[in-house]
Amino acid sequence: MTTNISNNDNVEELRKRVQELDEKNRKLKKAIDELSILNELALDIGSSADSEKIMRTIISRSIHSVGAEQGDVTLVDADEVDSAQTLVRSMVSSKGQSAVHLDQNLLGWMQINEKPLVINNPAQDDRFRNVHLEESFNSVLSVPMMVRSELIGILTLYNKKRGEEFTDQDKRLLSIIATQSAQVVENARLQEKEQALEKVKHELELAAKIQKRLLPKETPNIEGYGLCGKNITARSVGGDYYDFFPLEDNKWVICLGDVSGKGMPASLLMSNVQALLHGQIIHYSSPGQLLKNVDRQFFKNTEMEKFITFFLGILDAESNTFYYSSCGHEYPFLLHSDDSYTRLATGGIPLGVMENQEYPEETIEIQPGDKLVIFSDGIKDSTNKNGEMFGEERLEKLLLEQNSNTGEQLMENVFDASIEHNENTQPFDDMTMVVLSRNSKSEFCI
């Protein structure tokens, strides 16, 4: 009797040991499978620099490892206005399935809590009881992708197959995948940003060269006159433009424009205006007619919030007359030899504000020793560290002080004073000036 009991105890003990070994073997096999999954994932994503390809690989591996129907990666960028954007989505099979999106409420929860989220019964989950989730949500497993304690993305799987629930083991595995892959995703994304910035930099440098070619290449030789111009952009490319070019009978077109805004968009718009101006000048002999037609073309082809202030005049060097019109531009100074001045204010509203605008024009006589100073608002809007603008009064005083100099010397000294006032900080706006001088002696802008 004692022997039978002892044998039964031994059998039971052996059975328990076998079960324990089976459980250990199962866990060991599970661990080996996980290591294999993680190793293969590391090899796949480590050999690529394409962030989208890396994320697709992560999603695909995660879907098959956990047994989900769909998955996606939502990247988080604190520098963007829309700080979270789902960039990559993957599905096991698109047949009969609609793409599930990470709800904004769930996304917000992940961004605040930065920890794994498991929802196996959305309708009964107290955390989201008052949140209307997509009907296609059966179960959700979402884990944060962290780099140096910063959330850079969210890896989410949707709807475990066969109606099953996501387990703690699923959460653990997906968390490891997210942790292992986050730095790789971030490195690839930063590398792509750097490449994109280099491309943009190269394109801006090219655009700046093209824009410079649109400006006059040399100072014209007009008997009895000096004519010079200068432009400094606040960025690589700008929205200011000046030009002077000859017409028949010793007449010269002189103009200066300023697009609202700065950078590449402003530069493109100003290039468009320059093309319109050169294309229309042969058909219209007066500044008012020319500006009216340019305004009509510009209004039709640009957005409402964009406009251009523009000053355009035509010098008749034979009669010493200058007829001009303005489109909401800064009033040029006409400096006289007795150190008095007048302002040229005739014209209308900026180009592109309203269609079919009329632009009145005026004719003046340029006297010996007169200087016509045309400028953009970047000259007087130069601002120091205390927020004080260079201002029109300071500009007026400086112009009168420099009136005895040549047109080019006057122009350079105004630029120097405005830049010095700016205290060598980044210019707020483009700065442009054109100076037309009628010589009392034989002197020209060089």
C-alpha positions as CSV (number, residue, x, y, z in Angstrom):
1,M,0.0,0.0,0.0
2,T,2.8,2.4,0.9
3,T,4.6,1.5,-2.3
4,N,1.6,2.4,-4.5
5,I,1.2,5.8,-2.8
6,S,4.8,6.5,-3.2
7,N,4.7,5.5,-6.9
8,N,1.6,7.8,-7.4
9,D,3.5,10.7,-5.8
10,N,6.4,10.1,-8.0
11,V,4.2,10.1,-11.1
12,E,2.5,13.3,-10.1
13,E,5.8,14.9,-9.3
14,L,7.1,13.8,-12.7
15,R,4.0,15.1,-14.4
16,K,4.5,18.5,-12.7
17,R,8.1,18.6,-13.7
18,V,7.2,17.8,-17.3
19,Q,4.6,20.6,-17.3
20,E,7.1,23.0,-15.9
21,L,9.6,22.0,-18.5
22,D,7.0,22.4,-21.2
23,E,6.1,25.8,-19.9
24,K,9.7,26.8,-19.8
25,N,10.3,25.4,-23.3
26,R,7.2,27.4,-24.5
27,K,8.5,30.6,-22.9
28,L,12.0,29.9,-24.3
29,K,10.6,29.3,-27.8
30,K,8.5,32.5,-27.4
31,A,11.6,34.4,-26.4
32,I,13.6,32.9,-29.3
33,D,10.8,33.8,-31.7
34,E,10.7,37.4,-30.3
35,L,14.5,37.6,-30.6
36,S,14.2,36.3,-34.2
37,I,11.5,38.9,-35.0
38,L,13.6,41.7,-33.5
39,N,16.8,40.6,-35.1
40,E,15.2,40.4,-38.6
41,L,13.5,43.8,-38.0
42,A,16.9,45.3,-37.0
43,L,18.5,43.9,-40.1
44,D,15.7,45.2,-42.4
45,I,15.5,48.7,-41.1
46,G,19.2,49.1,-40.4
47,S,20.1,48.7,-44.1
48,S,17.8,51.5,-45.3
49,A,17.9,55.3,-45.1
50,D,14.4,55.7,-46.4
51,S,12.1,56.7,-43.5
52,E,8.9,55.7,-45.2
53,K,10.3,52.3,-46.2
54,I,11.6,51.8,-42.6
55,M,8.2,52.6,-41.2
56,R,6.4,50.3,-43.6
57,T,8.8,47.5,-42.6
58,I,8.1,48.2,-38.9
59,I,4.3,48.1,-39.4
60,S,4.4,45.0,-41.6
61,R,6.6,43.1,-39.1
62,S,4.4,44.2,-36.2
63,I,1.1,43.2,-37.9
64,H,2.4,39.7,-38.6
65,S,4.1,39.2,-35.2
66,V,1.0,40.2,-33.2
67,G,-1.6,39.0,-35.6
68,A,-3.5,42.3,-36.3
69,E,-5.4,43.4,-39.4
70,Q,-4.0,46.9,-39.8
71,G,-1.3,49.2,-38.5
72,D,0.1,52.7,-38.9
73,V,2.8,55.0,-37.6
74,T,1.9,58.6,-36.6
75,L,5.0,60.8,-36.5
76,V,5.0,63.6,-34.0
77,D,6.9,66.9,-34.7
78,A,6.8,69.6,-32.1
79,D,8.0,72.2,-34.7
80,E,5.0,71.7,-37.0
81,V,1.6,73.4,-36.6
82,D,-0.1,70.0,-37.1
83,S,2.3,68.3,-34.6
84,A,1.0,64.8,-35.2
85,Q,0.4,63.3,-38.7
86,T,-0.2,59.7,-39.8
87,L,2.3,59.3,-42.5
88,V,2.3,55.5,-43.1
89,R,-0.4,52.9,-43.0
90,S,-0.3,49.2,-43.8
91,M,-3.0,46.5,-43.9
92,V,-2.8,42.7,-44.0
93,S,-5.5,42.7,-46.7
94,S,-7.4,45.6,-48.1
95,K,-10.2,43.3,-49.4
96,G,-13.4,44.0,-47.6
97,Q,-11.6,46.3,-45.1
98,S,-11.7,50.0,-44.7
99,A,-8.6,51.9,-43.5
100,V,-8.9,52.6,-39.8
101,H,-7.5,56.0,-38.5
102,L,-6.1,56.8,-35.1
103,D,-8.8,58.9,-33.5
104,Q,-7.8,62.4,-32.4
105,N,-8.9,61.6,-28.8
106,L,-6.7,58.5,-28.7
107,L,-3.9,60.4,-30.3
108,G,-4.2,63.1,-27.7
109,W,-4.3,60.5,-24.9
110,M,-1.0,59.0,-26.3
111,Q,0.7,62.3,-26.5
112,I,-0.2,63.2,-22.9
113,N,0.4,59.8,-21.3
114,E,3.3,58.5,-23.5
115,K,2.6,54.9,-22.5
116,P,1.1,51.8,-24.1
117,L,-2.7,51.8,-24.7
118,V,-4.8,48.7,-25.1
119,I,-8.5,48.9,-25.9
120,N,-10.2,45.5,-26.4
121,N,-13.8,46.7,-25.9
122,P,-14.1,50.3,-27.0
123,A,-17.8,50.6,-26.1
124,Q,-17.1,49.6,-22.5
125,D,-13.8,51.4,-21.9
126,D,-14.4,54.0,-19.3
127,R,-11.5,56.1,-20.5
128,F,-13.3,56.8,-23.8
129,R,-16.9,56.2,-22.9
130,N,-18.0,59.6,-24.3
131,V,-15.8,59.4,-27.3
132,H,-17.4,58.4,-30.6
133,L,-14.9,56.0,-32.2
134,E,-15.1,54.4,-35.6
135,E,-17.3,51.4,-35.9
136,S,-14.5,49.5,-37.5
137,F,-12.6,49.7,-34.1
138,N,-12.8,46.3,-32.5
139,S,-9.5,46.4,-30.6
140,V,-6.5,48.8,-30.6
141,L,-3.0,48.5,-29.4
142,S,-0.9,51.6,-29.4
143,V,2.6,52.2,-28.1
144,P,4.9,55.3,-28.0
145,M,8.1,55.6,-30.0
146,M,10.5,57.5,-27.7
147,V,14.0,59.0,-28.4
148,R,15.8,60.5,-25.5
149,S,12.6,60.8,-23.5
150,E,10.9,62.7,-26.4
151,L,7.8,61.3,-28.2
152,I,8.7,61.1,-31.9
153,G,5.9,58.8,-33.0
154,I,3.1,56.4,-32.2
155,L,3.0,52.8,-33.5
156,T,-0.6,51.5,-33.6
157,L,-2.2,48.1,-34.5
158,Y,-5.9,47.7,-35.1
159,N,-8.3,44.7,-34.8
160,K,-6.6,41.5,-33.8
161,K,-7.5,38.7,-36.1
162,R,-10.4,36.3,-35.5
163,G,-11.9,38.7,-33.1
164,E,-9.3,38.0,-30.4
165,E,-8.1,40.5,-27.9
166,F,-4.6,42.1,-27.6
167,T,-2.7,40.5,-24.7
168,D,-0.1,41.8,-22.3
169,Q,2.4,39.7,-24.3
170,D,1.3,41.6,-27.5
171,K,1.8,44.9,-25.7
172,R,5.2,43.9,-24.4
173,L,6.4,42.8,-27.9
174,L,5.1,45.9,-29.7
175,S,6.7,48.1,-27.0
176,I,10.1,46.5,-27.6
177,I,9.6,46.9,-31.4
178,A,8.8,50.6,-30.9
179,T,11.7,51.1,-28.6
180,Q,14.2,49.4,-30.9
181,S,13.1,51.1,-34.1
182,A,12.4,54.7,-32.8
183,Q,16.0,55.9,-33.1
184,V,16.3,54.4,-36.6
185,V,13.2,56.2,-37.7
186,E,14.4,59.5,-36.2
187,N,17.8,59.2,-37.7
188,A,16.4,58.5,-41.2
189,R,13.9,61.4,-40.8
190,L,16.6,63.8,-39.7
191,Q,18.8,62.8,-42.6
192,E,16.0,63.3,-45.1
193,K,15.3,66.8,-43.5
194,E,19.0,67.7,-43.9
195,Q,19.0,66.5,-47.5
196,A,15.8,68.5,-48.2
197,L,17.3,71.6,-46.6
198,E,20.4,71.3,-48.7
199,K,18.2,71.0,-51.8
200,V,16.2,74.1,-50.8
201,K,19.4,76.0,-50.1
202,H,20.8,75.1,-53.5
203,E,17.5,76.1,-55.2
204,L,17.5,79.4,-53.3
205,E,21.1,80.1,-54.4
206,L,20.1,79.4,-58.0
207,A,17.0,81.6,-57.6
208,A,19.1,84.4,-56.2
209,K,21.4,84.3,-59.1
210,I,18.5,84.4,-61.5
211,Q,16.9,87.3,-59.7
212,K,20.1,89.2,-59.8
213,R,20.2,88.8,-63.6
214,L,16.8,90.5,-63.8
215,L,18.3,93.7,-62.3
216,P,20.2,96.1,-64.6
217,K,23.6,94.7,-65.4
218,E,25.4,98.0,-65.8
219,T,24.9,101.7,-65.2
220,P,23.5,103.4,-68.4
221,N,25.3,106.3,-70.0
222,I,22.8,109.1,-70.5
223,E,24.2,112.4,-71.6
224,G,23.7,115.0,-68.9
225,Y,22.4,112.5,-66.4
226,G,23.6,110.0,-63.8
227,L,21.5,106.9,-63.0
228,C,22.3,104.2,-60.4
229,G,20.5,101.6,-58.3
230,K,21.1,99.1,-55.5
231,N,19.2,96.2,-53.9
232,I,19.8,94.2,-50.7
233,T,17.5,91.4,-49.9
234,A,16.4,90.4,-46.4
235,R,16.6,86.7,-47.4
236,S,18.4,84.8,-50.2
237,V,15.8,86.1,-52.6
238,G,13.5,89.0,-52.2
239,G,10.4,90.9,-53.5
240,D,12.0,94.2,-54.4
241,Y,12.8,95.0,-58.0
242,Y,14.2,98.0,-59.8
243,D,14.9,98.5,-63.5
244,F,16.0,101.1,-66.1
245,F,16.1,100.5,-69.8
246,P,16.1,102.6,-73.0
247,L,13.2,103.4,-75.3
248,E,13.4,105.2,-78.6
249,D,14.2,108.9,-79.0
250,N,16.6,109.0,-75.9
251,K,13.8,108.1,-73.5
252,W,14.4,105.8,-70.5
253,V,12.0,103.7,-68.4
254,I,12.9,103.9,-64.6
255,C,10.9,101.9,-62.1
256,L,11.0,100.3,-58.6
257,G,8.6,97.8,-57.1
258,D,8.0,96.1,-53.8
259,V,5.9,92.9,-53.4
260,S,4.0,92.3,-50.2
261,G,5.9,89.6,-48.3
262,K,9.4,88.3,-48.7
263,G,11.3,85.3,-49.9
264,M,10.6,83.0,-52.9
265,P,6.9,83.7,-53.3
266,A,7.6,87.5,-53.5
267,S,10.5,86.9,-55.9
268,L,8.3,84.9,-58.2
269,L,5.6,87.5,-58.3
270,M,8.1,90.3,-59.0
271,S,9.6,88.3,-61.8
272,N,6.1,88.0,-63.2
273,V,5.6,91.8,-63.0
274,Q,8.9,92.3,-64.7
275,A,7.9,90.1,-67.6
276,L,4.5,91.9,-67.9
277,L,6.3,95.3,-67.9
278,H,8.8,94.4,-70.6
279,G,6.1,92.7,-72.7
280,Q,3.7,95.6,-72.5
281,I,6.0,98.7,-72.8
282,I,6.1,98.5,-76.6
283,H,2.3,98.9,-76.7
284,Y,1.8,101.7,-74.2
285,S,3.7,105.0,-74.3
286,S,2.4,106.5,-71.0
287,P,3.1,105.2,-67.4
288,G,-0.6,105.4,-66.5
289,Q,-1.7,103.3,-69.4
290,L,1.1,100.8,-68.8
291,L,0.4,100.4,-65.1
292,K,-3.4,100.0,-65.8
293,N,-2.7,97.1,-68.1
294,V,-0.1,95.5,-65.8
295,D,-2.6,95.8,-62.9
296,R,-5.3,94.0,-65.0
297,Q,-3.1,91.1,-65.9
298,F,-1.6,90.9,-62.4
299,F,-5.1,90.9,-60.7
300,K,-6.3,88.0,-62.8
301,N,-3.3,85.8,-62.1
302,T,-2.6,86.3,-58.4
303,E,-4.2,85.7,-55.1
304,M,-6.2,88.4,-53.4
305,E,-3.8,88.9,-50.4
306,K,-0.8,89.6,-52.7
307,F,-0.2,93.1,-54.0
308,I,2.7,95.2,-55.3
309,T,3.6,98.9,-54.7
310,F,5.2,100.2,-57.8
311,F,6.6,103.5,-59.1
312,L,7.2,103.9,-62.9
313,G,8.5,107.0,-64.8
314,I,9.8,107.7,-68.2
315,L,12.7,110.2,-68.6
316,D,12.9,112.2,-71.8
317,A,16.6,113.1,-71.8
318,E,16.1,115.5,-74.8
319,S,13.4,117.7,-73.2
320,N,14.5,117.0,-69.6
321,T,11.0,116.0,-68.7
322,F,9.9,113.1,-66.5
323,Y,6.4,111.7,-66.6
324,Y,5.4,109.2,-64.0
325,S,2.7,107.4,-62.1
326,S,2.7,105.4,-58.8
327,C,0.8,102.4,-57.5
328,G,0.7,103.0,-53.8
329,H,4.5,103.3,-53.5
330,E,6.6,105.4,-51.2
331,Y,6.6,109.0,-52.5
332,P,10.0,109.6,-54.1
333,F,12.1,112.7,-53.1
334,L,12.9,115.2,-55.9
335,L,15.9,117.1,-54.3
336,H,16.7,120.5,-55.7
337,S,20.1,122.3,-55.9
338,D,18.9,124.8,-53.3
339,D,18.4,121.9,-50.8
340,S,14.6,122.1,-51.0
341,Y,12.6,119.1,-52.2
342,T,9.2,118.0,-53.5
343,R,7.5,114.6,-53.3
344,L,6.1,112.8,-56.3
345,A,2.7,111.6,-55.1
346,T,0.5,111.2,-58.2
347,G,-0.9,107.7,-58.8
348,G,-3.3,105.1,-57.5
349,I,-3.6,102.0,-55.3
350,P,-1.1,99.1,-55.4
351,L,-1.2,96.6,-58.2
352,G,-3.4,93.6,-57.7
353,V,-5.8,95.1,-55.1
354,M,-8.7,95.9,-57.4
355,E,-9.3,95.3,-61.1
356,N,-9.6,98.0,-63.8
357,Q,-7.9,100.7,-61.8
358,E,-6.9,104.1,-63.3
359,Y,-3.5,105.5,-62.6
360,P,-3.2,109.2,-63.1
361,E,0.2,110.5,-64.2
362,E,2.1,113.8,-64.0
363,T,4.9,115.4,-65.9
364,I,7.7,117.4,-64.2
365,E,10.8,119.0,-65.4
366,I,14.2,117.9,-64.1
367,Q,16.3,121.0,-63.4
368,P,20.1,121.0,-63.4
369,G,21.4,119.7,-60.1
370,D,18.1,117.9,-59.3
371,K,18.2,114.4,-57.8
372,L,15.2,112.0,-58.0
373,V,15.4,109.4,-55.1
374,I,13.1,106.4,-55.5
375,F,13.2,103.9,-52.6
376,S,11.4,100.9,-51.1
377,D,10.1,101.0,-47.5
378,G,12.9,98.6,-46.3
379,I,15.2,101.7,-46.2
380,K,13.1,103.6,-43.7
381,D,11.7,100.6,-41.9
382,S,15.1,99.4,-40.8
383,T,14.8,98.8,-37.0
384,N,17.3,98.7,-34.2
385,K,17.3,96.4,-31.2
386,N,15.1,98.8,-29.3
387,G,12.4,98.6,-31.9
388,E,13.1,102.1,-33.2
389,M,12.7,102.5,-37.0
390,F,15.1,104.5,-39.1
391,G,12.0,106.5,-40.2
392,E,11.1,109.0,-42.9
393,E,12.3,112.0,-40.9
394,R,15.8,110.6,-40.5
395,L,15.8,109.7,-44.2
396,E,14.7,113.2,-45.2
397,K,17.4,114.8,-43.1
398,L,20.1,112.5,-44.5
399,L,19.1,113.1,-48.1
400,L,19.4,116.8,-47.7
401,E,22.8,116.4,-46.0
402,Q,24.0,114.2,-48.9
403,N,22.5,116.4,-51.6
404,S,25.9,117.9,-52.6
405,N,27.3,114.4,-53.3
406,T,26.9,112.4,-56.5
407,G,23.8,110.2,-56.8
408,E,25.9,107.1,-56.2
409,Q,27.6,108.5,-53.1
410,L,24.2,109.7,-51.8
411,M,22.7,106.2,-52.3
412,E,25.6,104.3,-50.7
413,N,25.6,106.7,-47.7
414,V,21.8,106.1,-47.2
415,F,22.3,102.4,-47.3
416,D,25.2,102.5,-44.8
417,A,23.2,104.7,-42.4
418,S,20.1,102.4,-42.6
419,I,22.2,99.3,-42.1
420,E,24.1,100.8,-39.2
421,H,20.8,101.8,-37.6
422,N,19.8,98.2,-37.9
423,E,22.8,97.3,-35.7
424,N,23.9,94.5,-38.0
425,T,20.9,92.4,-37.2
426,Q,19.1,90.5,-39.9
427,P,17.3,93.1,-42.2
428,F,13.5,93.0,-41.7
429,D,12.8,93.8,-45.3
430,D,14.4,94.1,-48.7
431,M,16.1,97.5,-49.3
432,T,16.2,99.1,-52.7
433,M,17.0,102.6,-54.1
434,V,17.3,104.2,-57.5
435,V,18.8,107.7,-57.9
436,L,18.4,109.8,-61.1
437,S,20.6,112.9,-61.2
438,R,20.7,115.7,-63.7
439,N,24.2,117.1,-63.7
440,S,25.1,120.7,-63.4
441,K,28.5,119.5,-64.5
442,S,29.7,116.5,-66.5
443,E,29.4,113.9,-63.7
444,F,27.7,110.6,-63.8
445,C,27.0,107.7,-61.5
446,I,29.8,105.2,-62.0
